[in-house]
Amino acid sequence: MTTRRLHAVLGLALAFLLLVGCGTVTGAAVGAGAGAAIGYGTGYGAGKGALIGTGVGAVAGAIYDITQHESE
């Protein structure tokens, strides 16, 4: 049951990211990679690290997009 719920949340998050913008998607991808590497290196788990990294990266990318569009 938790895997099905996780897939649904990730699917909705991906759809949202595709609609929001490039900076958000790029931030999410970089965050997922960094989170997976850190999670694997610390023994926490690459999957959990990737999920956390994706969220943090997406937020950072969205903030970057907002500030760059306002300055143009």
C-alpha positions as a LaTeX table, in Angstrom:
\begin{tabular}{lrrr}
\hline
Residue & $x$ (\AA) & $y$ (\AA) & $z$ (\AA) \\
\hline
Met1 & 0.00 & 0.00 & 0.00 \\
Thr2 & 2.77 & 2.48 & 0.80 \\
Thr3 & 4.51 & 1.83 & $-2.53$ \\
Arg4 & 1.32 & 2.56 & $-4.44$ \\
Arg5 & 0.81 & 5.78 & $-2.49$ \\
Leu6 & 4.44 & 6.78 & $-3.05$ \\
His7 & 4.11 & 6.24 & $-6.80$ \\
Ala8 & 0.97 & 8.35 & $-6.88$ \\
Val9 & 2.65 & 11.20 & $-5.02$ \\
Leu10 & 5.74 & 11.03 & $-7.22$ \\
Gly11 & 3.60 & 10.99 & $-10.35$ \\
Leu12 & 1.69 & 14.07 & $-9.25$ \\
Ala13 & 4.92 & 15.80 & $-8.27$ \\
Leu14 & 6.43 & 15.05 & $-11.68$ \\
Ala15 & 3.37 & 16.37 & $-13.47$ \\
Phe16 & 3.50 & 19.52 & $-11.37$ \\
Leu17 & 7.20 & 20.00 & $-12.10$ \\
Leu18 & 6.64 & 19.68 & $-15.83$ \\
Leu19 & 4.06 & 22.44 & $-15.68$ \\
Val20 & 6.02 & 24.82 & $-13.47$ \\
Gly21 & 9.25 & 25.43 & $-15.35$ \\
Cys22 & 12.73 & 24.45 & $-16.31$ \\
Gly23 & 14.56 & 25.73 & $-13.23$ \\
Thr24 & 12.36 & 23.66 & $-10.97$ \\
Val25 & 12.90 & 20.50 & $-13.01$ \\
Thr26 & 16.64 & 21.09 & $-13.19$ \\
Gly27 & 16.80 & 21.73 & $-9.46$ \\
Ala28 & 14.84 & 18.57 & $-8.78$ \\
Ala29 & 17.14 & 16.49 & $-10.98$ \\
Val30 & 20.28 & 17.88 & $-9.39$ \\
Gly31 & 18.78 & 17.47 & $-5.93$ \\
Ala32 & 17.79 & 13.88 & $-6.63$ \\
Gly33 & 21.28 & 13.00 & $-7.76$ \\
Ala34 & 22.95 & 14.74 & $-4.86$ \\
Gly35 & 20.48 & 13.29 & $-2.36$ \\
Ala36 & 20.99 & 9.77 & $-3.69$ \\
Ala37 & 24.76 & 10.11 & $-3.47$ \\
Ile38 & 24.66 & 11.52 & 0.05 \\
Gly39 & 22.08 & 8.96 & 1.16 \\
Tyr40 & 24.16 & 6.11 & $-0.22$ \\
Gly41 & 27.37 & 7.48 & 1.28 \\
Thr42 & 25.92 & 7.89 & 4.75 \\
Gly43 & 24.11 & 4.57 & 4.75 \\
Tyr44 & 20.71 & 6.24 & 5.02 \\
Gly45 & 19.62 & 4.84 & 1.68 \\
Ala46 & 19.88 & 6.16 & $-1.85$ \\
Gly47 & 16.12 & 6.08 & $-2.40$ \\
Lys48 & 15.28 & 8.12 & 0.67 \\
Gly49 & 18.09 & 10.56 & $-0.08$ \\
Ala50 & 16.86 & 10.97 & $-3.64$ \\
Leu51 & 13.32 & 11.74 & $-2.47$ \\
Ile52 & 14.49 & 14.35 & 0.00 \\
Gly53 & 16.94 & 15.80 & $-2.53$ \\
Thr54 & 14.23 & 16.04 & $-5.16$ \\
Gly55 & 12.02 & 18.07 & $-2.87$ \\
Val56 & 14.79 & 20.39 & $-1.76$ \\
Gly57 & 16.11 & 20.81 & $-5.31$ \\
Ala58 & 12.65 & 21.54 & $-6.68$ \\
Val59 & 12.06 & 24.24 & $-4.10$ \\
Ala60 & 15.49 & 25.76 & $-4.76$ \\
Gly61 & 14.88 & 25.68 & $-8.52$ \\
Ala62 & 11.47 & 27.30 & $-8.14$ \\
Ile63 & 12.92 & 30.07 & $-5.98$ \\
Tyr64 & 15.68 & 30.59 & $-8.55$ \\
Asp65 & 13.12 & 30.81 & $-11.36$ \\
Ile66 & 10.99 & 33.31 & $-9.43$ \\
Thr67 & 13.92 & 35.59 & $-8.62$ \\
Gln68 & 15.31 & 35.44 & $-12.16$ \\
His69 & 11.97 & 36.24 & $-13.79$ \\
Glu70 & 11.44 & 39.18 & $-11.47$ \\
Ser71 & 14.86 & 40.65 & $-12.28$ \\
Glu72 & 14.30 & 40.56 & $-16.06$ \\
\hline
\end{tabular}
